[in-house]
Structures are given as C-alpha cells and as structure tokens.
Amino acid sequence: MQQHPIPPAAAAELESGRTIEAIKIVRQTHGLGLKESKDLVDEYLRSRPDLAARAAQVRTESNKKALVRLLLGLVVGFLIYRILSAL
C-alpha cells in the first residue's frame, strides 16, 4: 500500500480533536476510500499519543454533552406531559 502523508489541514483538525473531519480531508486530498483514510488517520494517531489522547477527550466531552441534552429533553418532555395531562 502506498503511504500518503497527512495533509496539514487534517493534522490541524486532529490537533483540535476532530478525527472525523480529518478523515474527510484525507479522503478529499488523496482520493482514498473511507477505510483507507481512517486507517491512515489511525496510524498517524498511533504515532502521536498526545493527539490520540486529545481526540479521546473530545469524544468523551461530546458524549457527556449529548447525555445532558438527552436527559434535559426527557425532563422537559415529562414536564410538558404532566402539564398537558392535568388540563
């Protein structure tokens, strides 16, 4: 398999913890498929543990935010249900 370098724009996205955006940039830049692009980004992350840790932290924070939004939606939905059922 021919080795492609990580484009600077993809590296910048990885610096910000945005792995999916980096994969998209690699796909566009090198014309690779999804799997090949993901493998290239994963290989780059393995060579840079600091970036891998940052990406994991961003995913964790994103998951926490999604959970909070879900719980808030459930609470609001329950309150609306209680108000409407009392009418």
C-alpha positions in Angstrom: 0.0 0.0 0.0 1.3 3.4 -1.0 1.9 5.7 2.0 0.3 9.1 1.9 1.3 11.9 4.2 -1.3 13.5 6.5 -2.4 16.9 4.9 -1.7 19.9 7.1 -5.4 20.7 7.3 -6.1 17.2 8.6 -3.3 17.5 11.1 -4.9 20.8 12.3 -8.2 19.0 12.7 -6.6 16.3 14.7 -4.9 18.9 16.9 -8.4 20.1 17.7 -9.6 16.6 18.4 -11.8 16.4 15.3 -11.0 12.9 13.9 -13.9 12.6 11.6 -13.1 16.0 9.9 -9.5 14.8 9.5 -10.7 11.6 7.8 -12.8 13.7 5.4 -9.9 15.9 4.5 -7.6 12.9 3.9 -10.3 11.3 1.6 -10.6 14.5 -0.4 -6.9 15.2 -0.6 -5.7 11.7 -1.6 -8.8 10.3 -3.2 -8.8 7.4 -0.9 -11.8 5.3 0.3 -13.2 5.7 3.8 -11.4 2.7 5.2 -8.0 3.7 3.8 -8.4 7.2 5.0 -9.5 6.1 8.5 -6.5 3.7 8.6 -4.1 6.5 7.6 -5.5 8.8 10.3 -5.5 6.0 12.9 -1.9 5.2 12.0 -1.0 8.9 12.4 -2.7 9.0 15.8 -0.8 5.9 17.0 2.4 7.7 16.2 1.2 10.8 18.1 -0.2 9.6 21.5 -0.8 13.2 22.6 -3.2 13.7 19.7 -4.9 10.4 20.4 -5.5 11.4 24.0 -6.9 14.7 22.9 -9.3 13.0 20.4 -10.4 10.7 23.1 -11.0 13.6 25.5 -13.1 15.4 22.8 -15.2 12.3 22.2 -15.8 12.0 26.0 -16.8 15.6 26.3 -19.1 15.2 23.3 -20.7 12.1 24.8 -21.3 13.9 28.1 -22.9 16.9 26.3 -25.2 14.5 24.3 -26.2 12.7 27.5 -27.0 16.0 29.2 -29.1 17.1 26.2 -30.9 13.8 26.2 -31.7 14.0 30.0 -32.8 17.6 29.7 -35.1 16.7 26.8 -36.6 13.8 28.8 -37.2 16.1 31.8 -38.8 18.8 29.6 -40.9 16.2 27.8 -42.1 14.7 31.1 -43.0 18.2 32.5 -45.0 19.0 29.3 -46.7 15.7 29.6 -47.7 16.3 33.2 -48.9 19.8 32.5 -51.0 18.7 29.5 -52.4 15.7 31.3 -53.5 17.9 34.2 -55.7 20.1 31.8 
